[in-house]
Amino acid sequence: MKKYLFAILSLLLVMCGEGTVEIGSGQYKPKIVVEGYIIPGNPIKGIRITRNFPINTQPNPFSLILKKRRS
């Protein structure tokens, strides 16, 4: 049993991909991030909409969460 567990864990670690991040290879592009779970038959709740920020900056944590605007 331990051999199978070791083999599975080894395969998972090998398949994780490259752990490199290329900084400076492109320009910052603002994007919106939607985070949450939608389950059929249940009301939608707990959805967060945030934005990304450039690397090597000190963003204000409160400015990352987008607020709903009322008309």
Protein Blocks (a to p, Z undefined) as FASTA:
>chain_A
ZZmmmmmmmmmmmmnopabdcehkaccddddddeddddehiacehiacdddddehiacdf
klmpccdddZZ
